[in-house]
Amino acid sequence: MTSKELLYVEDALGHEKFMKCCAKKTAGKLTDAKLIACMNDLESKHTELLNKFKNLL
């Protein structure tokens, strides 16, 4: 893996961690069950993407 590709993966890891955290925090603040479920789905999706990027390393 080139240094440029590694930088891309590191950047993507940071973005996925941020999005996962935002989804989790938002779900904790909501009261509507459908919106909470949606945010939990987003958190799961970003967790999955984060793990895929980690597997590249």
C-alpha positions as CSV (number, residue, x, y, z in Angstrom):
1,M,0.0,0.0,0.0
2,T,1.4,3.4,-1.0
3,S,1.7,6.2,1.5
4,K,-1.1,8.1,-0.4
5,E,-3.4,5.1,-0.1
6,L,-2.6,4.8,3.6
7,L,-3.5,8.4,4.1
8,Y,-6.8,7.9,2.3
9,V,-7.6,4.9,4.6
10,E,-6.6,6.8,7.7
11,D,-8.8,9.7,6.6
12,A,-11.7,7.4,5.9
13,L,-11.3,5.7,9.3
14,G,-11.6,9.2,10.9
15,H,-14.7,10.0,9.0
16,E,-16.4,6.7,9.8
17,K,-15.5,7.0,13.5
18,F,-17.0,10.6,13.5
19,M,-20.2,9.5,11.7
20,K,-20.6,6.5,14.0
21,C,-20.3,8.8,17.1
22,C,-22.7,11.4,15.7
23,A,-25.3,8.7,15.0
24,K,-25.0,7.3,18.5
25,K,-25.2,10.7,20.2
26,T,-28.2,11.7,18.1
27,A,-30.0,8.5,18.8
28,G,-29.6,9.1,22.5
29,K,-31.2,12.5,22.2
30,L,-34.3,11.4,20.2
31,T,-37.7,10.3,21.5
32,D,-39.3,9.1,18.3
33,A,-38.9,5.3,18.0
34,K,-38.6,5.3,14.2
35,L,-35.9,8.0,14.2
36,I,-34.0,6.2,16.9
37,A,-34.1,3.0,14.8
38,C,-32.9,4.9,11.8
39,M,-30.0,6.4,13.7
40,N,-29.1,2.9,15.1
41,D,-29.1,1.6,11.6
42,L,-26.8,4.4,10.5
43,E,-24.5,3.6,13.5
44,S,-24.4,-0.1,12.5
45,K,-23.7,0.8,8.8
46,H,-20.8,3.1,9.9
47,T,-19.5,0.5,12.2
48,E,-19.5,-2.0,9.3
49,L,-17.7,0.5,7.1
50,L,-15.1,1.2,9.8
51,N,-14.4,-2.5,10.2
52,K,-14.0,-2.9,6.4
53,F,-11.4,0.0,6.4
54,K,-9.6,-1.5,9.4
55,N,-9.4,-4.8,7.5
56,L,-7.5,-3.1,4.7
57,L,-4.7,-2.4,7.2
